[in-house]
């Protein structure tokens, strides 16, 4: 029963995990690996979740911490060759537009803490919810998000 409850939870909130994976990893294989690592970390922590925060807040916190922690681990220098889809239908299956790709490219140029904040902001979380996830004050969230938005605008203009 415990396992089925967890699987249902992952299915319901997988969109959050996929967004974090897309933001912190550049290619499909790395995103899939990160998704598995986040799911594993959620599984390990699931028994200790006490419901003191919303489940989405808890998932964001673990997802972001896992993405950042695994990103910092020393990895061998492996280069992948990008294979472009053969036709427009395959591109639409990826579910990303040119604008989304430009935004993700700009977001990838931010540092880890900026990525975390803007990801939560783009998910329409309140400043209070973001503050709860990252552990800083709501006022500080507002200041940092303003600076991040300005930085993104400059990156998109380039």
SELUM-897404 format. One line per 3 residues: for each residue x, y, z of N, C-alpha, C. Coordinates in steps of 0.001 Angstrom, whole numbers. Atoms other than C-alpha are relative to their C-alpha. Example, Ala and Ser with C-alpha at 12.3 -4.5 7.8 and 13.67 -1.06 7.14 Angstrom:
BEGIN
890 -1190 0 12300 -4500 7800 900 1200 0 ~ -820 -1190 -60 13670 -1060 7140 -770 1090 730;
This chain:
BEGIN
834 -1195 0 0 0 0 875 1253 0 ~ -920 -1129 -123 2853 2367 902 618 330 -1351 ~ -625 -208 1298 4502 1864 -2495 -982 599 -984;
1011 -507 932 1271 2477 -4424 -318 1465 282 ~ 234 -1389 -397 689 5693 -2491 1117 900 -542 ~ -1143 -760 497 4174 6878 -3435 -51 129 -1525;
83 -28 1460 3735 5967 -7126 -1071 1003 -446 ~ 1072 -950 306 467 7923 -7193 480 1431 207 ~ -548 -1321 -296 2230 10891 -5626 953 453 -1109;
-948 -336 1064 5010 10810 -8239 -743 311 -1293 ~ 782 -255 1215 2482 10585 -11080 -681 1363 66 ~ 720 -1261 -159 572 13552 -9701 927 1217 -82;
-917 -1142 -78 3635 15779 -9191 1210 -118 -925 ~ -1152 191 874 5953 14566 -11963 332 1250 -812 ~ -243 -1228 747 5549 17916 -13779 1040 868 710;
-962 -770 -791 7470 19627 -10967 1403 -573 -204 ~ -1299 659 117 10277 17092 -11179 569 194 -1411 ~ -462 -181 1373 10462 17337 -14979 504 1421 -246;
-460 -1385 176 10765 21138 -14838 1375 201 615 ~ -1308 -126 -647 13642 20933 -12392 1056 -715 -842 ~ -946 759 826 15315 18281 -14545 358 768 -1267;
-253 -740 1246 14935 20379 -17696 864 1227 252 ~ -755 -1205 -313 16374 23422 -15993 1453 -303 357 ~ -1343 296 -498 19413 21701 -14479 798 -954 -875;
-727 914 875 20330 19242 -17250 -258 361 -1458 ~ 73 -453 1383 21038 19894 -20919 -513 -1046 -987 ~ 423 995 982 20299 16589 -22603 -961 -1011 624;
1069 918 -420 17589 13955 -22432 495 -1066 984 ~ -517 1075 -855 19757 11236 -20880 288 509 1417 ~ -296 -569 -1315 20953 13483 -18069 -1282 367 745;
1284 -329 -646 17384 14674 -17413 -670 -1270 532 ~ 581 1262 -455 16207 11064 -17195 725 -510 1242 ~ -780 423 -1175 19037 10223 -14779 -362 827 1223;
348 -870 -1123 18203 13241 -12632 -1407 -303 500 ~ 1357 355 -408 14509 12312 -12633 24 -1237 901 ~ -112 1213 -814 15426 8873 -11319 627 294 1361;
-658 -334 -1266 17747 10339 -8678 -948 768 924 ~ 963 -752 -810 15078 12792 -7501 -1062 -941 548 ~ 1012 966 -442 12502 9997 -7353 551 -877 1122;
-638 812 -1039 14933 7885 -5334 109 784 1305 ~ -120 -825 -1210 15587 10760 -2900 -1364 248 640 ~ 1364 -164 -533 11838 11363 -2556 -449 -1277 708;
358 1292 -602 11337 7658 -1833 676 -169 1368 ~ -730 129 -1267 14043 7698 846 -580 921 1076 ~ 490 -980 -973 12503 10768 2489 -1502 -116 262;
1466 58 -76 8837 9801 2049 -515 -401 1386 ~ 448 464 -1317 8510 7985 5369 136 1087 1059 ~ -219 -1047 -999 9787 11055 7216 -816 1265 -277;
837 -1168 292 7378 13520 5542 -1127 65 1012 ~ 964 -126 -1092 5243 14819 8375 -1186 890 -353 ~ 1115 -830 418 2917 17086 6407 15 1395 596;
-96 -1345 -563 4181 20284 8040 -2 1063 -1094 ~ 87 -895 1146 4342 21842 4565 -837 -704 -1059 ~ 738 620 1091 2441 21259 1367 894 -1031 -671;
-768 1060 650 3495 18142 -499 797 560 -1182 ~ -723 -589 1136 4450 20256 -3541 1239 758 478 ~ -1144 -705 -576 6737 22373 -1343 1111 -990 330;
-948 1053 -364 8419 19238 -40 665 -583 -1250 ~ -541 554 1239 8839 17856 -3574 957 987 -654 ~ -901 -1012 552 10314 21141 -4816 1323 34 762;
-1218 -99 -811 12770 21274 -1934 943 -1160 -292 ~ -845 1168 253 14033 17733 -2477 506 -9 -1446 ~ -401 -24 1409 14077 18112 -6274 1126 991 -236;
-1030 -1030 203 16076 21338 -6209 1297 -374 702 ~ -1213 390 -731 18481 20101 -3538 724 -1144 -702 ~ -610 1130 707 19068 16871 -5469 654 463 -1297;
-550 -503 1265 19584 18693 -8769 1297 757 238 ~ -1187 -796 -294 22077 21085 -7222 1130 -890 520 ~ -1021 873 -590 23897 18410 -5224 627 -916 -1053;
-552 904 1008 24267 16013 -8154 722 768 -1089 ~ -680 -836 992 25282 18866 -10465 1421 316 444 ~ -1306 -358 -537 28190 19697 -8197 954 -1182 82;
-867 1171 -52 29477 16123 -8123 886 -26 -1233 ~ -952 86 1120 32519 15550 -10280 -493 -1048 -978 ~ 443 910 1042 31411 14018 -13548 1067 -71 -1076;
-955 71 1101 33567 12736 -16374 -444 918 -1132 ~ 285 -912 1102 33788 15061 -19354 -448 -810 -1211 ~ 584 744 1107 31447 13356 -21799 -765 1001 -854;
720 -904 887 30160 15202 -24831 -978 -815 -828 ~ 1046 660 761 26920 14248 -26537 -222 739 -1309 ~ 340 -602 1275 26019 14850 -30140 -1509 170 -19;
1438 -246 80 22616 16494 -30469 -524 -522 -1320 ~ 666 484 1196 20348 14756 -32910 -1304 768 -113 ~ 1207 -786 198 17699 17067 -34275 -1111 -875 -541;
1122 778 536 14238 15677 -34964 -91 168 -1520 ~ 96 -19 1455 13515 14837 -38611 -1089 924 -511 ~ 1083 -835 507 10281 16764 -38842 -650 814 1110;
663 -903 -936 8065 19354 -37196 -838 -759 1029 ~ 834 760 -930 5768 16725 -35636 816 -496 1182 ~ -851 459 -1095 8667 15331 -33613 370 1154 913;
-316 -1160 -823 9555 18830 -32448 -1177 348 904 ~ 1179 -296 -810 5980 19374 -31255 -178 -1034 1097 ~ 91 1038 -1028 6124 16058 -29389 853 332 1206;
-851 -427 -1116 8920 17528 -27275 -743 994 885 ~ 811 -902 -802 6353 20091 -26126 666 1325 320 ~ -663 -1267 -287 8692 23053 -26268 -8 860 -1245;
-41 -938 1103 8492 26115 -28437 1367 674 -33 ~ -1260 -739 108 11343 28286 -29615 136 966 1167 ~ -39 -945 -1123 10423 30856 -26967 354 -704 1303;
-315 745 -1216 10526 28247 -24231 1470 -388 19 ~ -1404 381 64 13920 27064 -25413 909 1196 270 ~ -781 -1205 -264 15236 30638 -25415 -31 342 1488;
118 -266 -1436 13911 31108 -21892 849 -989 798 ~ -799 993 -717 15485 27837 -20721 1487 262 -191 ~ -1415 -319 236 18780 28856 -22339 445 1146 897;
-326 -1122 -892 18689 32128 -20399 35 -463 1453 ~ 59 484 -1385 17709 30345 -17171 1227 -837 349 ~ -1171 843 -257 20631 27932 -17531 1261 820 257;
-1150 -871 -240 23001 30901 -17407 -20 590 1410 ~ 94 -499 -1375 21797 31795 -13899 759 -936 931 ~ -633 894 -967 23548 30475 -10817 -1078 -865 659;
930 984 -552 21960 27625 -8848 -1111 617 842 ~ 1025 -589 -863 20148 29774 -6283 -983 828 -818 ~ 892 -779 859 18766 32071 -8994 -940 -920 -773;
832 971 713 17523 29061 -10970 -1123 -511 896 ~ 995 527 -937 15758 27701 -7916 -1108 1020 232 ~ 1001 -1032 -283 14021 30992 -7145 -909 259 -1198;
816 -330 1167 12870 31737 -10688 -874 -1180 -405 ~ 820 1175 292 11647 28165 -11183 -1242 -5 878 ~ 1142 -34 -917 9445 28445 -8122 -939 1150 -344;
797 -1162 382 8264 31898 -9217 -823 -304 -1256 ~ 698 337 1235 7361 30619 -12692 -1094 -1044 214 ~ 1043 963 -362 5278 27918 -11011 -1162 685 720;
1047 -800 -647 3119 30736 -9581 -114 -247 1499 ~ 8 112 -1450 4107 30015 -6012 78 1398 598 ~ -40 -1299 -668 3625 32897 -3596 1393 223 590;
-1282 -306 -647 6595 34684 -2054 123 -768 1312 ~ -12 730 -1267 5620 33040 1227 377 -1467 -228 ~ -310 1395 301 5725 29558 -323 1458 -157 -430;
-1398 62 446 9052 30276 -2026 931 156 1194 ~ -821 -224 -1192 10475 31599 1243 65 -1257 856 ~ 49 1240 -785 9375 28407 2987 888 -1080 -607;
-794 1026 672 11071 26224 380 1493 282 108 ~ -1429 -300 52 14398 28062 173 572 509 1313 ~ -478 -367 -1330 14594 29331 3748 516 1424 139;
-339 -1409 -188 14896 33106 3296 -1297 799 122 ~ 1200 -800 -250 12493 35972 4070 -732 343 -1297 ~ 816 -383 1147 9656 37008 1768 542 1269 -656;
-551 -1244 550 11176 40484 1371 1239 -284 -838 ~ -1209 367 727 14469 38959 316 -354 -702 -1315 ~ 481 667 1219 12585 36791 -2201 -362 1057 -1042;
412 -1050 926 11058 39915 -3755 1172 726 -627 ~ -1189 -705 498 14394 41681 -4074 765 -887 -976 ~ -765 918 853 16155 38633 -5504 -726 -269 -1321;
751 269 1225 13359 37914 -7994 31 1198 -948 ~ -90 -1202 832 13422 41490 -9232 1345 44 -729 ~ -1334 19 603 17161 41241 -9853 128 -1103 -1052;
-61 1130 936 16762 37851 -11538 -772 326 -1278 ~ 784 -365 1188 14018 39143 -13868 775 977 -879 ~ -820 -950 764 16270 42043 -14890 1141 -712 -711;
-1115 749 585 19151 39648 -15511 -481 -825 -1196 ~ 569 816 1087 16947 37371 -17649 -317 881 -1206 ~ 301 -912 1106 15758 40338 -19700 1273 344 -774;
-1275 -329 653 19366 41292 -20420 529 -1197 -790 ~ -464 1209 696 20221 37699 -21341 -809 -272 -1265 ~ 854 248 1158 17258 37454 -23732 235 1018 -1118;
-249 -1054 984 18206 40705 -25476 1262 -298 -804 ~ -1283 290 669 21712 39444 -26344 -193 -647 -1342;
